[in-house]
Amino acid sequence: MLVLAMCVSVFGSGLWAVALVARVMALGGSAVDLSLVTSAGAVGAVVFVLVGGVAADRFPLPVILRCVELVNLTTALAIVVLTWTDTLALWHLALAAFVFSGAVGFFYPAYSAALPRVLPPEQLLAANGVEGTVRPLLQLAAGPAVGGVLTGLALPGAPVLAIAVAHGIALFFMLRLRLPERDVAPVDDGAPAQSSALRDLVEGFRYCLRTPWLLWTLLWAMSAVFLFTGPLEVLVPFLVVDRLGGTVAGYGAMLGLYGVSTAVGASIMASFQLPRKYLTTMIWLWGFGTLPFGLVGSTHSWWVMALALCVFGATGGAGQVIWGTLLQRRVPGHMLGRISSLDFFVSLSLMPVSMAVAGPVSQVLPPEAVFWGVAVLTPALGVAAVLVGRMHRDQLEHPLR
């Protein structure tokens, strides 16, 4: 029930990526308008992700997941009604983007915290591999593709109606979801019986600070996201069009291959046991898998660029499966929601900054310097994180096989 609901919900998110663009254009909006609307979504994700983690550790997970799908369904139906009554405005779309992204901030901490309660530890790697496989396929490939087809139909707002149907199906599965009781947090004799949400949030940060492998992985991930997100999202489209003589459709096809390779990497990793040296394997996959990124900025071949991004995507997907499994196996169950949301927050926080910086940097440095700089700095910072976080010793002292 949990995985089926996740799949349908993620498919709805993929539909929204196309439906949003179609509605903005139908209203006569410009690229600036689209940027403002999508920025509202980014703000919603950042604002709610930490709150979602606290909620996942304080409230029943099935209730949270049902409420998320109910909110998504209601939001999509509201946009459909506004579209059909010809009263839709840009601010409605901005608000919908804010709500959809905020709901994601509640969904994934609750989903991550639910998996260890329905599966034994030795099956978590495979379960995370399922998510790591279907999410890029549905969100980056199938969802946008179906959304593009529906956009061409005579029925106005057809993609948004499909989103409502997807979240309605997800809600049906969530209503049938049954989960065992959560782990009970250890309580000090002198501590108050009920802690505040703020105290829970602070406790999550303190746990991170006193757990070296977690702290240094998050710090490295924050640095890596800052380094590669801007070049990938902002500079690659212009390289495809200006240098390779391609089109936006060619860039879309390249992104599709990138998404498929991410899914393949996740699926392959999920087919094996968790590596004995799980921390260093994860960092080496993420870090050294970025080396081909340098070719993206220096090649004049579409296929070489696509292959480099595929290697980057496959190693990233494989590392993500290990990372999700580590959180579920090494973080205490009563704190898993908060740490999952902190991980999500770290991934989101510097993305807008990276995209804002990439453009000006490209006016000063040639693409070769930018992309090879990312390719070399990312693994170098990974080596530093492994050494400072003493991950070699930690993974031997805490075997998971």
C-alpha positions as CSV (number, residue, x, y, z in Angstrom):
1,M,0.0,0.0,0.0
2,L,2.8,2.4,0.9
3,V,4.8,1.9,-2.3
4,L,1.7,2.0,-4.5
5,A,0.7,5.3,-3.0
6,M,4.2,6.7,-3.3
7,C,4.3,5.7,-7.0
8,V,1.0,7.4,-7.9
9,S,1.8,10.5,-5.9
10,V,5.2,10.9,-7.5
11,F,3.6,10.4,-10.9
12,G,1.3,13.3,-10.0
13,S,4.3,15.4,-9.2
14,G,5.7,14.7,-12.7
15,L,2.4,15.8,-14.2
16,W,2.5,19.0,-12.3
17,A,5.9,20.0,-13.8
18,V,4.2,20.2,-17.3
19,A,0.8,21.3,-16.1
20,L,2.3,24.4,-14.4
21,V,4.1,25.5,-17.5
22,A,1.0,25.0,-19.6
23,R,-1.3,27.0,-17.3
24,V,1.2,29.9,-17.0
25,M,1.6,30.1,-20.8
26,A,-2.2,29.9,-21.2
27,L,-2.5,32.9,-19.0
28,G,0.0,34.8,-21.2
29,G,2.7,34.6,-18.6
30,S,6.4,35.2,-19.3
31,A,9.5,33.4,-18.3
32,V,9.7,35.8,-15.3
33,D,6.2,34.9,-14.3
34,L,7.1,31.2,-14.5
35,S,10.2,31.8,-12.4
36,L,8.2,33.6,-9.7
37,V,5.6,30.8,-9.6
38,T,8.2,28.0,-9.4
39,S,10.1,30.0,-6.7
40,A,6.9,29.9,-4.6
41,G,7.1,26.2,-4.8
42,A,10.8,26.2,-3.7
43,V,9.8,28.4,-0.7
44,G,7.1,26.0,0.3
45,A,9.4,23.1,0.3
46,V,12.1,24.9,2.4
47,V,9.5,26.3,4.9
48,F,7.7,23.0,5.6
49,V,10.3,20.3,5.3
50,L,11.7,20.7,8.9
51,V,8.2,21.0,10.3
52,G,7.3,17.8,8.4
53,G,10.1,16.0,10.1
54,V,9.0,17.0,13.5
55,A,5.4,16.0,12.7
56,A,6.6,12.5,11.5
57,D,8.2,11.9,14.9
58,R,5.2,13.2,16.9
59,F,2.0,12.1,15.1
60,P,0.7,8.9,13.5
61,L,2.4,8.4,10.2
62,P,-0.7,7.1,8.3
63,V,-2.6,10.2,9.4
64,I,0.2,12.5,8.0
65,L,0.3,10.6,4.7
66,R,-3.5,10.7,4.3
67,C,-3.6,14.4,5.1
68,V,-0.9,15.1,2.5
69,E,-2.8,13.3,-0.3
70,L,-6.0,15.0,0.8
71,V,-4.4,18.4,0.6
72,N,-2.9,17.5,-2.8
73,L,-6.3,16.3,-4.1
74,T,-8.1,19.4,-2.9
75,T,-5.5,21.7,-4.4
76,A,-5.6,20.1,-7.8
77,L,-9.4,20.1,-7.9
78,A,-9.3,23.8,-7.0
79,I,-7.1,24.6,-9.9
80,V,-9.3,22.5,-12.2
81,V,-12.4,24.4,-11.1
82,L,-10.7,27.8,-11.5
83,T,-9.5,26.7,-15.0
84,W,-13.0,25.6,-16.1
85,T,-14.6,28.7,-14.7
86,D,-12.0,30.9,-16.5
87,T,-11.1,32.6,-13.2
88,L,-7.6,31.2,-12.8
89,A,-4.8,33.7,-12.1
90,L,-1.1,33.5,-11.7
91,W,-1.3,33.9,-7.9
92,H,-3.5,30.8,-7.8
93,L,-0.8,28.8,-9.5
94,A,1.9,30.3,-7.1
95,L,-0.2,29.3,-4.1
96,A,-0.8,25.8,-5.6
97,A,3.0,25.4,-6.2
98,F,3.6,26.5,-2.6
99,V,1.1,23.9,-1.3
100,F,2.3,21.0,-3.5
101,S,5.9,21.5,-2.5
102,G,5.0,22.0,1.2
103,A,3.1,18.7,1.1
104,V,6.3,17.0,-0.2
105,G,8.1,18.3,2.9
106,F,5.6,16.3,5.0
107,F,5.4,13.3,2.7
108,Y,9.0,12.1,2.4
109,P,10.0,12.2,6.2
110,A,6.8,10.3,7.0
111,Y,7.4,7.8,4.1
112,S,11.1,7.3,5.2
113,A,10.1,6.8,8.8
114,A,7.4,4.3,7.8
115,L,9.6,1.8,5.9
116,P,11.5,0.5,8.9
117,R,8.2,-0.2,10.6
118,V,6.9,-2.6,7.9
119,L,10.2,-4.2,6.8
120,P,13.1,-6.0,8.5
121,P,16.5,-4.3,8.3
122,E,17.9,-6.6,5.6
123,Q,15.1,-5.6,3.2
124,L,15.4,-1.8,3.5
125,L,18.1,-1.6,0.8
126,A,15.8,-3.2,-1.7
127,A,12.9,-1.0,-0.6
128,N,14.9,2.1,-1.0
129,G,16.0,0.8,-4.4
130,V,12.4,0.6,-5.4
131,E,11.9,4.2,-4.5
132,G,15.2,5.2,-6.1
133,T,14.1,3.5,-9.3
134,V,10.5,4.5,-9.7
135,R,10.8,8.1,-8.6
136,P,13.1,9.4,-11.4
137,L,11.2,7.2,-14.0
138,L,7.8,8.5,-12.9
139,Q,8.7,12.1,-11.9
140,L,11.3,12.9,-14.6
141,A,10.1,10.7,-17.5
142,A,6.6,9.3,-17.4
143,G,4.8,12.1,-15.6
144,P,6.1,14.9,-17.9
145,A,5.6,12.8,-21.0
146,V,1.9,12.0,-20.1
147,G,1.4,15.6,-19.1
148,G,2.7,16.8,-22.5
149,V,0.2,14.5,-24.3
150,L,-2.7,15.7,-22.0
151,T,-1.8,19.3,-22.7
152,G,-2.6,18.8,-26.3
153,L,-6.1,17.7,-25.6
154,A,-9.1,20.0,-26.2
155,L,-10.1,19.8,-22.5
156,P,-8.6,22.8,-20.6
157,G,-6.6,21.8,-17.5
158,A,-6.6,18.1,-18.5
159,P,-3.1,17.5,-16.9
160,V,-4.3,19.1,-13.6
161,L,-7.4,16.9,-13.6
162,A,-5.0,13.9,-14.1
163,I,-3.1,15.2,-11.0
164,A,-6.3,15.2,-9.0
165,V,-7.0,11.6,-10.1
166,A,-3.5,10.5,-9.2
167,H,-3.7,11.9,-5.7
168,G,-7.2,10.6,-5.3
169,I,-5.8,7.1,-6.0
170,A,-2.9,7.7,-3.6
171,L,-5.4,8.7,-0.9
172,F,-7.3,5.5,-1.5
173,F,-4.1,3.4,-0.9
174,M,-3.2,5.5,2.1
175,L,-6.6,4.8,3.7
176,R,-5.9,1.1,3.5
177,L,-2.4,1.6,5.0
178,R,-1.8,0.0,8.4
179,L,1.5,0.5,10.3
180,P,2.9,-1.0,13.6
181,E,3.4,1.3,16.5
182,R,6.5,3.5,16.4
183,D,9.5,3.1,18.7
184,V,9.2,4.9,21.9
185,A,11.8,7.5,22.6
186,P,14.0,7.1,25.7
187,V,12.9,9.5,28.4
188,D,15.1,10.9,31.2
189,D,13.5,10.8,34.6
190,G,13.9,14.6,35.0
191,A,12.6,15.5,31.6
192,P,9.1,16.7,31.0
193,A,6.6,14.1,29.7
194,Q,5.7,16.2,26.6
195,S,8.3,18.1,24.7
196,S,7.5,21.0,22.4
197,A,7.9,20.9,18.6
198,L,10.8,23.4,18.8
199,R,12.6,21.2,21.4
200,D,12.1,18.2,19.1
201,L,13.6,20.2,16.2
202,V,16.6,21.3,18.3
203,E,17.1,17.7,19.5
204,G,17.3,16.6,15.9
205,F,20.1,19.2,15.2
206,R,21.9,18.1,18.3
207,Y,21.9,14.5,17.3
208,C,23.3,15.5,13.9
209,L,26.1,17.5,15.5
210,R,27.2,14.7,17.8
211,T,27.1,12.0,15.1
212,P,30.2,12.6,12.9
213,W,29.3,10.3,10.0
214,L,25.9,12.0,9.7
215,L,27.2,15.6,10.1
216,W,30.0,15.3,7.6
217,T,27.9,13.5,5.0
218,L,25.3,16.3,5.2
219,L,28.0,19.0,5.0
220,W,29.6,17.3,2.0
221,A,26.2,16.8,0.4
222,M,25.4,20.5,0.9
223,S,28.7,21.5,-0.8
224,A,28.1,19.1,-3.7
225,V,24.6,20.2,-4.3
226,F,25.8,23.8,-4.4
227,L,28.6,22.9,-6.8
228,F,26.7,20.9,-9.5
229,T,23.0,22.1,-9.3
230,G,23.6,25.5,-11.0
231,P,25.7,24.2,-13.9
232,L,23.4,21.3,-14.5
233,E,20.1,23.3,-14.4
234,V,21.3,26.6,-15.8
235,L,24.3,26.1,-18.0
236,V,23.7,22.7,-19.7
237,P,20.6,23.9,-21.6
238,F,22.7,26.7,-23.2
239,L,25.5,24.3,-24.0
240,V,23.2,22.0,-25.8
241,V,21.6,24.8,-27.8
242,D,24.6,27.1,-28.4
243,R,27.6,24.8,-28.6
244,L,26.0,21.6,-29.9
245,G,23.5,23.2,-32.1
246,G,20.7,21.3,-30.5
247,T,17.2,22.2,-29.4
248,V,15.3,22.3,-26.2
249,A,13.8,19.0,-27.1
250,G,17.3,17.6,-27.3
251,Y,18.0,18.9,-23.9
252,G,14.8,17.3,-22.6
253,A,15.9,14.0,-24.1
254,M,19.2,14.3,-22.4
255,L,17.5,14.9,-19.1
256,G,15.3,11.9,-19.7
257,L,18.4,9.7,-20.2
258,Y,19.8,11.2,-17.0
259,G,16.7,10.2,-15.1
260,V,16.7,6.7,-16.5
261,S,20.3,6.2,-15.6
262,T,19.6,7.4,-12.0
263,A,16.9,4.7,-11.8
264,V,19.2,2.0,-13.2
265,G,21.9,2.9,-10.7
266,A,19.4,2.7,-7.9
267,S,18.0,-0.6,-9.1
268,I,21.5,-2.2,-9.5
269,M,22.6,-1.2,-6.0
270,A,19.3,-2.5,-4.5
271,S,20.0,-5.9,-6.1
272,F,23.0,-6.5,-3.9
273,Q,23.6,-6.6,-0.1
274,L,24.5,-3.4,1.7
275,P,28.3,-2.9,1.2
276,R,30.4,-3.7,4.2
277,K,32.2,-0.4,3.8
278,Y,28.9,1.4,3.3
279,L,30.0,4.9,4.2
280,T,33.1,5.1,2.0
281,T,31.3,3.3,-0.8
282,M,28.5,5.8,-0.7
283,I,30.9,8.8,-0.7
284,W,33.1,7.4,-3.4
285,L,30.1,6.7,-5.6
286,W,28.8,10.3,-5.2
287,G,32.2,12.0,-5.3
288,F,34.1,10.2,-8.0
289,G,30.9,9.7,-10.0
290,T,31.1,13.5,-10.6
291,L,34.4,13.2,-12.5
292,P,32.7,12.8,-15.9
293,F,30.9,16.0,-15.2
294,G,33.9,17.8,-16.5
295,L,33.3,16.4,-20.0
296,V,29.9,18.1,-20.1
297,G,31.6,21.5,-20.2
298,S,34.3,20.5,-22.7
299,T,32.7,18.2,-25.3
300,H,31.2,19.1,-28.6
301,S,29.3,15.8,-28.9
302,W,25.7,15.4,-27.7
303,W,26.3,11.7,-27.0
304,V,29.5,12.3,-25.0
305,M,27.6,14.9,-22.9
306,A,24.7,12.5,-22.5
307,L,27.0,9.6,-21.5
308,A,28.8,11.8,-18.9
309,L,25.4,12.8,-17.4
310,C,24.3,9.1,-17.4
311,V,27.4,8.0,-15.4
312,F,26.8,11.0,-13.0
313,G,23.1,10.0,-12.6
314,A,23.8,6.2,-12.1
315,T,26.4,6.7,-9.4
316,G,24.2,9.3,-7.7
317,G,21.2,7.0,-7.7
318,A,23.3,4.1,-6.3
319,G,24.7,6.3,-3.5
320,Q,21.2,7.6,-2.7
321,V,19.9,4.0,-2.1
322,I,22.8,3.4,0.4
323,W,22.1,6.7,2.1
324,G,18.4,6.1,2.6
325,T,19.1,2.7,4.1
326,L,21.7,4.1,6.5
327,L,19.3,6.7,7.8
328,Q,16.7,4.0,8.5
329,R,19.1,1.5,10.1
330,R,21.4,3.8,12.1
331,V,19.2,6.7,13.2
332,P,16.9,5.9,16.2
333,G,13.4,5.3,15.0
334,H,11.9,8.0,17.2
335,M,14.1,10.6,15.5
336,L,14.1,9.3,11.9
337,G,11.5,11.8,10.7
338,R,13.5,14.8,11.9
339,I,16.8,13.5,10.4
340,S,15.1,12.7,7.1
341,S,13.7,16.2,6.9
342,L,17.0,17.7,7.8
343,D,18.6,15.7,4.9
344,F,15.9,17.0,2.6
345,F,16.4,20.5,3.9
346,V,20.1,20.4,3.3
347,S,19.5,19.2,-0.3
348,L,17.1,22.1,-0.9
349,S,18.7,25.0,0.9
350,L,21.5,25.8,-1.5
351,M,19.8,24.9,-4.8
352,P,18.4,28.3,-5.4
353,V,21.8,29.9,-4.5
354,S,23.6,27.6,-6.9
355,M,21.3,28.4,-9.7
356,A,21.5,32.1,-9.0
357,V,25.4,32.1,-9.0
358,A,25.9,29.8,-12.0
359,G,24.8,32.5,-14.6
360,P,27.2,35.3,-13.4
361,V,30.1,32.8,-12.9
362,S,29.6,31.6,-16.5
363,Q,30.2,35.2,-17.7
364,V,33.6,35.2,-16.0
365,L,34.8,31.7,-16.5
366,P,34.6,29.4,-19.5
367,P,32.4,26.3,-19.3
368,E,35.4,24.0,-19.2
369,A,36.7,25.7,-16.1
370,V,33.3,25.6,-14.4
371,F,32.5,22.0,-15.1
372,W,36.0,20.6,-14.5
373,G,36.1,22.6,-11.3
374,V,32.9,20.9,-10.1
375,A,34.3,17.5,-11.3
376,V,37.5,17.9,-9.2
377,L,36.3,19.7,-6.2
378,T,33.4,17.4,-5.4
379,P,35.4,14.2,-4.9
380,A,38.2,16.2,-3.1
381,L,35.6,17.4,-0.6
382,G,34.3,13.8,-0.3
383,V,37.8,12.6,0.7
384,A,38.0,15.4,3.3
385,A,34.6,14.4,4.7
386,V,35.7,10.7,5.0
387,L,38.9,11.6,6.8
388,V,37.4,14.3,9.1
389,G,34.3,12.2,9.9
390,R,36.5,9.1,10.5
391,M,34.1,7.1,8.4
392,H,36.6,4.2,7.8
393,R,36.7,3.5,11.5
394,D,33.0,4.2,12.1
395,Q,31.7,1.7,9.5
396,L,34.0,-1.0,11.0
397,E,32.7,-0.3,14.5
398,H,29.1,-0.4,13.3
399,P,28.7,-3.3,10.9
400,L,25.3,-3.6,9.2
401,R,25.9,-7.0,7.5
